[in-house]
Amino acid sequence: MHIDYNVLLDATHDDCPVPTIKTKEMLDEMATGAVLKVVTSKEGTIRNIRTFVSNNRCELVREIRVVTDFHFYIKKL
C-alpha cells in the first residue's frame, strides 16, 4: 500500500528520544494538512511517537513495521 507524504524524516540510527524530538521539530515547520513519514529502527520510539501524536494536533494516518524498521505517517492538523 502506497501512502503519499510531503516530508521524510529518517531517524533509523537515532536513539530515543531523538526521533520524537525531530518529529516535533519537523511538524512545527510543516503546513497544516501535510504528512510526515518517520522511519525509525528503535522499538522504544513506537510508544513515544504514539504518545506524541495523541497529545498534539496531528493524526497517525498509518503505522507499518517493515522488517526491522517502523514507518509512521503523521498528518499535521
PyMOL Python script that loads the backbone (N, CA, C, O; Angstrom):
from pymol import cmd

cmd.read_pdbstr("""\
ATOM      1  N   MET A   1       0.841  -1.181   0.000  1.00  0.00           N
ATOM      2  CA  MET A   1       0.000   0.000   0.000  1.00  0.00           C
ATOM      3  C   MET A   1       0.888   1.247   0.000  1.00  0.00           C
ATOM      4  O   MET A   1       1.773   1.392   0.843  1.00  0.00           O
ATOM      5  N   HIS A   2       0.641   2.132  -0.947  1.00  0.00           N
ATOM      6  CA  HIS A   2       1.405   3.376  -1.044  1.00  0.00           C
ATOM      7  C   HIS A   2       0.660   4.491  -0.314  1.00  0.00           C
ATOM      8  O   HIS A   2      -0.548   4.657  -0.478  1.00  0.00           O
ATOM      9  N   ILE A   3       1.385   5.239   0.480  1.00  0.00           N
ATOM     10  CA  ILE A   3       0.818   6.385   1.183  1.00  0.00           C
ATOM     11  C   ILE A   3       1.615   7.617   0.790  1.00  0.00           C
ATOM     12  O   ILE A   3       2.840   7.638   0.908  1.00  0.00           O
ATOM     13  N   ASP A   4       0.918   8.640   0.324  1.00  0.00           N
ATOM     14  CA  ASP A   4       1.585   9.886  -0.055  1.00  0.00           C
ATOM     15  C   ASP A   4       2.037  10.627   1.199  1.00  0.00           C
ATOM     16  O   ASP A   4       1.349  10.626   2.219  1.00  0.00           O
ATOM     17  N   TYR A   5       3.202  11.258   1.104  1.00  0.00           N
ATOM     18  CA  TYR A   5       3.708  12.077   2.192  1.00  0.00           C
ATOM     19  C   TYR A   5       4.487  13.245   1.600  1.00  0.00           C
ATOM     20  O   TYR A   5       4.937  13.197   0.455  1.00  0.00           O
ATOM     21  N   ASN A   6       4.635  14.289   2.400  1.00  0.00           N
ATOM     22  CA  ASN A   6       5.298  15.506   1.942  1.00  0.00           C
ATOM     23  C   ASN A   6       6.760  15.578   2.361  1.00  0.00           C
ATOM     24  O   ASN A   6       7.600  16.088   1.620  1.00  0.00           O
ATOM     25  N   VAL A   7       7.060  15.066   3.553  1.00  0.00           N
ATOM     26  CA  VAL A   7       8.407  15.164   4.109  1.00  0.00           C
ATOM     27  C   VAL A   7       8.794  13.811   4.702  1.00  0.00           C
ATOM     28  O   VAL A   7       7.975  13.134   5.325  1.00  0.00           O
ATOM     29  N   LEU A   8      10.059  13.427   4.497  1.00  0.00           N
ATOM     30  CA  LEU A   8      10.595  12.183   5.058  1.00  0.00           C
ATOM     31  C   LEU A   8      11.600  12.520   6.152  1.00  0.00           C
ATOM     32  O   LEU A   8      12.510  13.323   5.947  1.00  0.00           O
ATOM     33  N   LEU A   9      11.425  11.899   7.314  1.00  0.00           N
ATOM     34  CA  LEU A   9      12.382  12.017   8.413  1.00  0.00           C
ATOM     35  C   LEU A   9      12.976  10.635   8.647  1.00  0.00           C
ATOM     36  O   LEU A   9      12.289   9.734   9.127  1.00  0.00           O
ATOM     37  N   ASP A  10      14.244  10.468   8.310  1.00  0.00           N
ATOM     38  CA  ASP A  10      14.935   9.196   8.521  1.00  0.00           C
ATOM     39  C   ASP A  10      15.682   9.271   9.845  1.00  0.00           C
ATOM     40  O   ASP A  10      16.725   9.916   9.950  1.00  0.00           O
ATOM     41  N   ALA A  11      15.131   8.600  10.855  1.00  0.00           N
ATOM     42  CA  ALA A  11      15.725   8.593  12.191  1.00  0.00           C
ATOM     43  C   ALA A  11      16.147   7.171  12.565  1.00  0.00           C
ATOM     44  O   ALA A  11      16.103   6.792  13.735  1.00  0.00           O
ATOM     45  N   THR A  12      16.553   6.392  11.568  1.00  0.00           N
ATOM     46  CA  THR A  12      16.844   4.980  11.810  1.00  0.00           C
ATOM     47  C   THR A  12      18.020   4.755  12.747  1.00  0.00           C
ATOM     48  O   THR A  12      18.077   3.721  13.412  1.00  0.00           O
ATOM     49  N   HIS A  13      18.941   5.672  12.820  1.00  0.00           N
ATOM     50  CA  HIS A  13      20.117   5.466  13.673  1.00  0.00           C
ATOM     51  C   HIS A  13      20.081   6.300  14.943  1.00  0.00           C
ATOM     52  O   HIS A  13      21.055   6.333  15.695  1.00  0.00           O
ATOM     53  N   ASP A  14      18.961   6.975  15.187  1.00  0.00           N
ATOM     54  CA  ASP A  14      18.838   7.836  16.370  1.00  0.00           C
ATOM     55  C   ASP A  14      18.244   7.066  17.543  1.00  0.00           C
ATOM     56  O   ASP A  14      17.284   6.312  17.382  1.00  0.00           O
ATOM     57  N   ASP A  15      18.821   7.261  18.714  1.00  0.00           N
ATOM     58  CA  ASP A  15      18.284   6.658  19.934  1.00  0.00           C
ATOM     59  C   ASP A  15      17.189   7.544  20.517  1.00  0.00           C
ATOM     60  O   ASP A  15      17.140   8.745  20.249  1.00  0.00           O
ATOM     61  N   CYS A  16      16.312   6.943  21.314  1.00  0.00           N
ATOM     62  CA  CYS A  16      15.247   7.673  21.991  1.00  0.00           C
ATOM     63  C   CYS A  16      15.865   8.704  22.935  1.00  0.00           C
ATOM     64  O   CYS A  16      16.889   8.424  23.558  1.00  0.00           O
ATOM     65  N   PRO A  17      15.284   9.848  23.048  1.00  0.00           N
ATOM     66  CA  PRO A  17      14.039  10.359  22.460  1.00  0.00           C
ATOM     67  C   PRO A  17      14.259  11.183  21.194  1.00  0.00           C
ATOM     68  O   PRO A  17      13.358  11.910  20.776  1.00  0.00           O
ATOM     69  N   VAL A  18      15.433  11.086  20.578  1.00  0.00           N
ATOM     70  CA  VAL A  18      15.776  11.931  19.428  1.00  0.00           C
ATOM     71  C   VAL A  18      14.753  11.829  18.287  1.00  0.00           C
ATOM     72  O   VAL A  18      14.380  12.873  17.752  1.00  0.00           O
ATOM     73  N   PRO A  19      14.272  10.641  17.877  1.00  0.00           N
ATOM     74  CA  PRO A  19      13.284  10.597  16.795  1.00  0.00           C
ATOM     75  C   PRO A  19      12.009  11.385  17.109  1.00  0.00           C
ATOM     76  O   PRO A  19      11.441  12.020  16.220  1.00  0.00           O
ATOM     77  N   THR A  20      11.565  11.348  18.342  1.00  0.00           N
ATOM     78  CA  THR A  20      10.362  12.078  18.735  1.00  0.00           C
ATOM     79  C   THR A  20      10.607  13.580  18.714  1.00  0.00           C
ATOM     80  O   THR A  20       9.747  14.346  18.280  1.00  0.00           O
ATOM     81  N   ILE A  21      11.764  13.997  19.174  1.00  0.00           N
ATOM     82  CA  ILE A  21      12.121  15.423  19.161  1.00  0.00           C
ATOM     83  C   ILE A  21      12.207  15.920  17.722  1.00  0.00           C
ATOM     84  O   ILE A  21      11.691  16.991  17.403  1.00  0.00           O
ATOM     85  N   LYS A  22      12.851  15.157  16.861  1.00  0.00           N
ATOM     86  CA  LYS A  22      12.958  15.541  15.449  1.00  0.00           C
ATOM     87  C   LYS A  22      11.583  15.564  14.783  1.00  0.00           C
ATOM     88  O   LYS A  22      11.320  16.416  13.934  1.00  0.00           O
ATOM     89  N   THR A  23      10.705  14.634  15.161  1.00  0.00           N
ATOM     90  CA  THR A  23       9.348  14.606  14.632  1.00  0.00           C
ATOM     91  C   THR A  23       8.629  15.900  14.966  1.00  0.00           C
ATOM     92  O   THR A  23       8.003  16.507  14.097  1.00  0.00           O
ATOM     93  N   LYS A  24       8.713  16.326  16.215  1.00  0.00           N
ATOM     94  CA  LYS A  24       8.077  17.577  16.634  1.00  0.00           C
ATOM     95  C   LYS A  24       8.641  18.761  15.865  1.00  0.00           C
ATOM     96  O   LYS A  24       7.886  19.606  15.385  1.00  0.00           O
ATOM     97  N   GLU A  25       9.952  18.827  15.744  1.00  0.00           N
ATOM     98  CA  GLU A  25      10.587  19.936  15.031  1.00  0.00           C
ATOM     99  C   GLU A  25      10.138  19.993  13.568  1.00  0.00           C
ATOM    100  O   GLU A  25       9.861  21.070  13.040  1.00  0.00           O
ATOM    101  N   MET A  26      10.070  18.835  12.922  1.00  0.00           N
ATOM    102  CA  MET A  26       9.660  18.785  11.520  1.00  0.00           C
ATOM    103  C   MET A  26       8.199  19.210  11.368  1.00  0.00           C
ATOM    104  O   MET A  26       7.874  20.006  10.487  1.00  0.00           O
ATOM    105  N   LEU A  27       7.322  18.686  12.221  1.00  0.00           N
ATOM    106  CA  LEU A  27       5.906  19.035  12.143  1.00  0.00           C
ATOM    107  C   LEU A  27       5.685  20.516  12.409  1.00  0.00           C
ATOM    108  O   LEU A  27       4.802  21.121  11.802  1.00  0.00           O
ATOM    109  N   ASP A  28       6.466  21.113  13.302  1.00  0.00           N
ATOM    110  CA  ASP A  28       6.345  22.546  13.584  1.00  0.00           C
ATOM    111  C   ASP A  28       6.598  23.381  12.333  1.00  0.00           C
ATOM    112  O   ASP A  28       6.015  24.454  12.180  1.00  0.00           O
ATOM    113  N   GLU A  29       7.459  22.903  11.440  1.00  0.00           N
ATOM    114  CA  GLU A  29       7.815  23.634  10.218  1.00  0.00           C
ATOM    115  C   GLU A  29       6.866  23.366   9.050  1.00  0.00           C
ATOM    116  O   GLU A  29       6.888  24.086   8.051  1.00  0.00           O
ATOM    117  N   MET A  30       6.039  22.335   9.177  1.00  0.00           N
ATOM    118  CA  MET A  30       5.179  21.914   8.069  1.00  0.00           C
ATOM    119  C   MET A  30       3.831  22.630   8.087  1.00  0.00           C
ATOM    120  O   MET A  30       3.372  23.104   9.126  1.00  0.00           O
ATOM    121  N   ALA A  31       3.215  22.696   6.919  1.00  0.00           N
ATOM    122  CA  ALA A  31       1.894  23.304   6.788  1.00  0.00           C
ATOM    123  C   ALA A  31       0.813  22.345   7.284  1.00  0.00           C
ATOM    124  O   ALA A  31       0.994  21.127   7.273  1.00  0.00           O
ATOM    125  N   THR A  32      -0.299  22.907   7.714  1.00  0.00           N
ATOM    126  CA  THR A  32      -1.447  22.110   8.124  1.00  0.00           C
ATOM    127  C   THR A  32      -1.896  21.242   6.946  1.00  0.00           C
ATOM    128  O   THR A  32      -1.996  21.713   5.813  1.00  0.00           O
ATOM    129  N   GLY A  33      -2.162  19.976   7.235  1.00  0.00           N
ATOM    130  CA  GLY A  33      -2.601  19.037   6.205  1.00  0.00           C
ATOM    131  C   GLY A  33      -1.478  18.237   5.581  1.00  0.00           C
ATOM    132  O   GLY A  33      -1.728  17.250   4.888  1.00  0.00           O
ATOM    133  N   ALA A  34      -0.230  18.654   5.819  1.00  0.00           N
ATOM    134  CA  ALA A  34       0.920  17.931   5.268  1.00  0.00           C
ATOM    135  C   ALA A  34       1.158  16.651   6.063  1.00  0.00           C
ATOM    136  O   ALA A  34       0.792  16.550   7.234  1.00  0.00           O
ATOM    137  N   VAL A  35       1.778  15.677   5.399  1.00  0.00           N
ATOM    138  CA  VAL A  35       2.045  14.377   6.023  1.00  0.00           C
ATOM    139  C   VAL A  35       3.551  14.173   6.137  1.00  0.00           C
ATOM    140  O   VAL A  35       4.300  14.369   5.180  1.00  0.00           O
ATOM    141  N   LEU A  36       3.970  13.780   7.322  1.00  0.00           N
ATOM    142  CA  LEU A  36       5.370  13.471   7.627  1.00  0.00           C
ATOM    143  C   LEU A  36       5.520  11.963   7.730  1.00  0.00           C
ATOM    144  O   LEU A  36       4.763  11.304   8.442  1.00  0.00           O
ATOM    145  N   LYS A  37       6.499  11.418   7.018  1.00  0.00           N
ATOM    146  CA  LYS A  37       6.829   9.994   7.151  1.00  0.00           C
ATOM    147  C   LYS A  37       8.072   9.910   8.038  1.00  0.00           C
ATOM    148  O   LYS A  37       9.110  10.488   7.721  1.00  0.00           O
ATOM    149  N   VAL A  38       7.957   9.190   9.143  1.00  0.00           N
ATOM    150  CA  VAL A  38       9.066   8.998  10.061  1.00  0.00           C
ATOM    151  C   VAL A  38       9.499   7.538   9.987  1.00  0.00           C
ATOM    152  O   VAL A  38       8.674   6.634  10.116  1.00  0.00           O
ATOM    153  N   VAL A  39      10.788   7.313   9.779  1.00  0.00           N
ATOM    154  CA  VAL A  39      11.336   5.958   9.741  1.00  0.00           C
ATOM    155  C   VAL A  39      12.315   5.831  10.894  1.00  0.00           C
ATOM    156  O   VAL A  39      13.235   6.637  11.037  1.00  0.00           O
ATOM    157  N   THR A  40      12.108   4.812  11.712  1.00  0.00           N
ATOM    158  CA  THR A  40      12.991   4.564  12.843  1.00  0.00           C
ATOM    159  C   THR A  40      13.224   3.065  12.990  1.00  0.00           C
ATOM    160  O   THR A  40      12.406   2.255  12.553  1.00  0.00           O
ATOM    161  N   SER A  41      14.323   2.710  13.597  1.00  0.00           N
ATOM    162  CA  SER A  41      14.607   1.291  13.830  1.00  0.00           C
ATOM    163  C   SER A  41      14.570   0.954  15.314  1.00  0.00           C
ATOM    164  O   SER A  41      14.785  -0.197  15.694  1.00  0.00           O
ATOM    165  N   LYS A  42      14.302   1.932  16.144  1.00  0.00           N
ATOM    166  CA  LYS A  42      14.298   1.738  17.595  1.00  0.00           C
ATOM    167  C   LYS A  42      12.881   1.441  18.083  1.00  0.00           C
ATOM    168  O   LYS A  42      11.982   2.272  17.948  1.00  0.00           O
ATOM    169  N   GLU A  43      12.692   0.262  18.646  1.00  0.00           N
ATOM    170  CA  GLU A  43      11.364  -0.152  19.095  1.00  0.00           C
ATOM    171  C   GLU A  43      10.811   0.753  20.192  1.00  0.00           C
ATOM    172  O   GLU A  43       9.597   0.927  20.297  1.00  0.00           O
ATOM    173  N   GLY A  44      11.688   1.329  21.007  1.00  0.00           N
ATOM    174  CA  GLY A  44      11.248   2.228  22.071  1.00  0.00           C
ATOM    175  C   GLY A  44      10.588   3.489  21.545  1.00  0.00           C
ATOM    176  O   GLY A  44       9.861   4.160  22.278  1.00  0.00           O
ATOM    177  N   THR A  45      10.828   3.816  20.299  1.00  0.00           N
ATOM    178  CA  THR A  45      10.249   5.018  19.704  1.00  0.00           C
ATOM    179  C   THR A  45       8.759   4.846  19.429  1.00  0.00           C
ATOM    180  O   THR A  45       8.029   5.835  19.371  1.00  0.00           O
ATOM    181  N   ILE A  46       8.301   3.626  19.261  1.00  0.00           N
ATOM    182  CA  ILE A  46       6.893   3.370  18.925  1.00  0.00           C
ATOM    183  C   ILE A  46       5.964   4.040  19.927  1.00  0.00           C
ATOM    184  O   ILE A  46       5.081   4.804  19.538  1.00  0.00           O
ATOM    185  N   ARG A  47       6.152   3.766  21.189  1.00  0.00           N
ATOM    186  CA  ARG A  47       5.292   4.336  22.228  1.00  0.00           C
ATOM    187  C   ARG A  47       5.442   5.855  22.276  1.00  0.00           C
ATOM    188  O   ARG A  47       4.459   6.574  22.459  1.00  0.00           O
ATOM    189  N   ASN A  48       6.671   6.340  22.112  1.00  0.00           N
ATOM    190  CA  ASN A  48       6.903   7.790  22.161  1.00  0.00           C
ATOM    191  C   ASN A  48       6.162   8.512  21.039  1.00  0.00           C
ATOM    192  O   ASN A  48       5.543   9.549  21.273  1.00  0.00           O
ATOM    193  N   ILE A  49       6.221   7.972  19.822  1.00  0.00           N
ATOM    194  CA  ILE A  49       5.543   8.596  18.686  1.00  0.00           C
ATOM    195  C   ILE A  49       4.030   8.552  18.894  1.00  0.00           C
ATOM    196  O   ILE A  49       3.343   9.546  18.661  1.00  0.00           O
ATOM    197  N   ARG A  50       3.515   7.416  19.328  1.00  0.00           N
ATOM    198  CA  ARG A  50       2.067   7.305  19.574  1.00  0.00           C
ATOM    199  C   ARG A  50       1.610   8.317  20.615  1.00  0.00           C
ATOM    200  O   ARG A  50       0.581   8.970  20.438  1.00  0.00           O
ATOM    201  N   THR A  51       2.366   8.450  21.695  1.00  0.00           N
ATOM    202  CA  THR A  51       2.024   9.407  22.750  1.00  0.00           C
ATOM    203  C   THR A  51       2.094  10.834  22.230  1.00  0.00           C
ATOM    204  O   THR A  51       1.211  11.647  22.504  1.00  0.00           O
ATOM    205  N   PHE A  52       3.144  11.135  21.479  1.00  0.00           N
ATOM    206  CA  PHE A  52       3.286  12.468  20.909  1.00  0.00           C
ATOM    207  C   PHE A  52       2.077  12.817  20.047  1.00  0.00           C
ATOM    208  O   PHE A  52       1.513  13.903  20.177  1.00  0.00           O
ATOM    209  N   VAL A  53       1.682  11.905  19.175  1.00  0.00           N
ATOM    210  CA  VAL A  53       0.552  12.148  18.273  1.00  0.00           C
ATOM    211  C   VAL A  53      -0.730  12.374  19.060  1.00  0.00           C
ATOM    212  O   VAL A  53      -1.499  13.280  18.742  1.00  0.00           O
ATOM    213  N   SER A  54      -0.966  11.568  20.077  1.00  0.00           N
ATOM    214  CA  SER A  54      -2.216  11.692  20.840  1.00  0.00           C
ATOM    215  C   SER A  54      -2.267  12.976  21.666  1.00  0.00           C
ATOM    216  O   SER A  54      -3.350  13.427  22.039  1.00  0.00           O
ATOM    217  N   ASN A  55      -1.111  13.568  21.954  1.00  0.00           N
ATOM    218  CA  ASN A  55      -1.065  14.783  22.773  1.00  0.00           C
ATOM    219  C   ASN A  55      -0.871  16.060  21.963  1.00  0.00           C
ATOM    220  O   ASN A  55      -0.734  17.138  22.543  1.00  0.00           O
ATOM    221  N   ASN A  56      -0.857  15.962  20.644  1.00  0.00           N
ATOM    222  CA  ASN A  56      -0.619  17.124  19.797  1.00  0.00           C
ATOM    223  C   ASN A  56      -1.618  17.164  18.653  1.00  0.00           C
ATOM    224  O   ASN A  56      -2.360  16.209  18.424  1.00  0.00           O
ATOM    225  N   ARG A  57      -1.627  18.272  17.944  1.00  0.00           N
ATOM    226  CA  ARG A  57      -2.571  18.460  16.838  1.00  0.00           C
ATOM    227  C   ARG A  57      -2.066  17.775  15.574  1.00  0.00           C
ATOM    228  O   ARG A  57      -1.649  18.415  14.609  1.00  0.00           O
ATOM    229  N   CYS A  58      -2.122  16.449  15.620  1.00  0.00           N
ATOM    230  CA  CYS A  58      -1.747  15.646  14.466  1.00  0.00           C
ATOM    231  C   CYS A  58      -2.475  14.309  14.531  1.00  0.00           C
ATOM    232  O   CYS A  58      -3.061  13.945  15.550  1.00  0.00           O
ATOM    233  N   GLU A  59      -2.420  13.595  13.420  1.00  0.00           N
ATOM    234  CA  GLU A  59      -3.133  12.318  13.304  1.00  0.00           C
ATOM    235  C   GLU A  59      -2.171  11.259  12.782  1.00  0.00           C
ATOM    236  O   GLU A  59      -1.444  11.492  11.816  1.00  0.00           O
ATOM    237  N   LEU A  60      -2.171  10.103  13.422  1.00  0.00           N
ATOM    238  CA  LEU A  60      -1.370   8.986  12.941  1.00  0.00           C
ATOM    239  C   LEU A  60      -2.166   8.302  11.840  1.00  0.00           C
ATOM    240  O   LEU A  60      -3.092   7.538  12.110  1.00  0.00           O
ATOM    241  N   VAL A  61      -1.795   8.583  10.600  1.00  0.00           N
ATOM    242  CA  VAL A  61      -2.516   8.059   9.438  1.00  0.00           C
ATOM    243  C   VAL A  61      -2.275   6.567   9.293  1.00  0.00           C
ATOM    244  O   VAL A  61      -3.193   5.800   9.002  1.00  0.00           O
ATOM    245  N   ARG A  62      -1.028   6.169   9.498  1.00  0.00           N
ATOM    246  CA  ARG A  62      -0.669   4.753   9.331  1.00  0.00           C
ATOM    247  C   ARG A  62       0.624   4.469  10.077  1.00  0.00           C
ATOM    248  O   ARG A  62       1.506   5.323  10.173  1.00  0.00           O
ATOM    249  N   GLU A  63       0.718   3.271  10.594  1.00  0.00           N
ATOM    250  CA  GLU A  63       1.936   2.782  11.262  1.00  0.00           C
ATOM    251  C   GLU A  63       2.233   1.406  10.677  1.00  0.00           C
ATOM    252  O   GLU A  63       1.379   0.519  10.692  1.00  0.00           O
ATOM    253  N   ILE A  64       3.447   1.233  10.164  1.00  0.00           N
ATOM    254  CA  ILE A  64       3.804  -0.008   9.486  1.00  0.00           C
ATOM    255  C   ILE A  64       5.155  -0.496  10.002  1.00  0.00           C
ATOM    256  O   ILE A  64       6.071   0.298  10.214  1.00  0.00           O
ATOM    257  N   ARG A  65       5.270  -1.798  10.200  1.00  0.00           N
ATOM    258  CA  ARG A  65       6.571  -2.396  10.507  1.00  0.00           C
ATOM    259  C   ARG A  65       7.095  -3.031   9.226  1.00  0.00           C
ATOM    260  O   ARG A  65       6.430  -3.859   8.605  1.00  0.00           O
ATOM    261  N   VAL A  66       8.305  -2.624   8.845  1.00  0.00           N
ATOM    262  CA  VAL A  66       8.940  -3.142   7.634  1.00  0.00           C
ATOM    263  C   VAL A  66      10.267  -3.761   8.053  1.00  0.00           C
ATOM    264  O   VAL A  66      11.247  -3.053   8.285  1.00  0.00           O
ATOM    265  N   VAL A  67      10.289  -5.064   8.147  1.00  0.00           N
ATOM    266  CA  VAL A  67      11.445  -5.858   8.589  1.00  0.00           C
ATOM    267  C   VAL A  67      11.909  -5.337   9.953  1.00  0.00           C
ATOM    268  O   VAL A  67      11.283  -5.650  10.966  1.00  0.00           O
ATOM    269  N   THR A  68      12.975  -4.561  10.003  1.00  0.00           N
ATOM    270  CA  THR A  68      13.480  -4.064  11.291  1.00  0.00           C
ATOM    271  C   THR A  68      13.159  -2.597  11.518  1.00  0.00           C
ATOM    272  O   THR A  68      13.535  -2.033  12.546  1.00  0.00           O
ATOM    273  N   ASP A  69      12.467  -1.972  10.570  1.00  0.00           N
ATOM    274  CA  ASP A  69      12.135  -0.552  10.692  1.00  0.00           C
ATOM    275  C   ASP A  69      10.656  -0.353  10.987  1.00  0.00           C
ATOM    276  O   ASP A  69       9.828  -1.233  10.752  1.00  0.00           O
ATOM    277  N   PHE A  70      10.354   0.819  11.506  1.00  0.00           N
ATOM    278  CA  PHE A  70       8.984   1.225  11.779  1.00  0.00           C
ATOM    279  C   PHE A  70       8.711   2.502  10.996  1.00  0.00           C
ATOM    280  O   PHE A  70       9.494   3.450  11.061  1.00  0.00           O
ATOM    281  N   HIS A  71       7.607   2.534  10.259  1.00  0.00           N
ATOM    282  CA  HIS A  71       7.246   3.692   9.454  1.00  0.00           C
ATOM    283  C   HIS A  71       5.973   4.298  10.024  1.00  0.00           C
ATOM    284  O   HIS A  71       4.973   3.605  10.210  1.00  0.00           O
ATOM    285  N   PHE A  72       6.017   5.591  10.299  1.00  0.00           N
ATOM    286  CA  PHE A  72       4.858   6.323  10.809  1.00  0.00           C
ATOM    287  C   PHE A  72       4.508   7.412   9.806  1.00  0.00           C
ATOM    288  O   PHE A  72       5.384   8.140   9.339  1.00  0.00           O
ATOM    289  N   TYR A  73       3.239   7.519   9.481  1.00  0.00           N
ATOM    290  CA  TYR A  73       2.746   8.583   8.615  1.00  0.00           C
ATOM    291  C   TYR A  73       1.873   9.472   9.490  1.00  0.00           C
ATOM    292  O   TYR A  73       0.819   9.056   9.970  1.00  0.00           O
ATOM    293  N   ILE A  74       2.331  10.698   9.686  1.00  0.00           N
ATOM    294  CA  ILE A  74       1.689  11.604  10.629  1.00  0.00           C
ATOM    295  C   ILE A  74       1.206  12.845   9.873  1.00  0.00           C
ATOM    296  O   ILE A  74       1.987  13.526   9.208  1.00  0.00           O
ATOM    297  N   LYS A  75      -0.077  13.121   9.986  1.00  0.00           N
ATOM    298  CA  LYS A  75      -0.667  14.284   9.327  1.00  0.00           C
ATOM    299  C   LYS A  75      -0.807  15.414  10.327  1.00  0.00           C
ATOM    300  O   LYS A  75      -1.341  15.225  11.420  1.00  0.00           O
ATOM    301  N   LYS A  76      -0.325  16.592   9.948  1.00  0.00           N
ATOM    302  CA  LYS A  76      -0.452  17.766  10.824  1.00  0.00           C
ATOM    303  C   LYS A  76      -1.851  18.334  10.669  1.00  0.00           C
ATOM    304  O   LYS A  76      -2.305  18.610   9.558  1.00  0.00           O
ATOM    305  N   LEU A  77      -2.526  18.504  11.792  1.00  0.00           N
ATOM    306  CA  LEU A  77      -3.892  19.048  11.783  1.00  0.00           C
ATOM    307  C   LEU A  77      -3.889  20.526  12.074  1.00  0.00           C
ATOM    308  O   LEU A  77      -4.949  21.151  12.107  1.00  0.00           O
TER     309      LEU A  77
END
""", "prot")
cmd.dss("prot")
cmd.show_as("cartoon", "prot")
cmd.util.cbc("prot")
cmd.orient("prot")
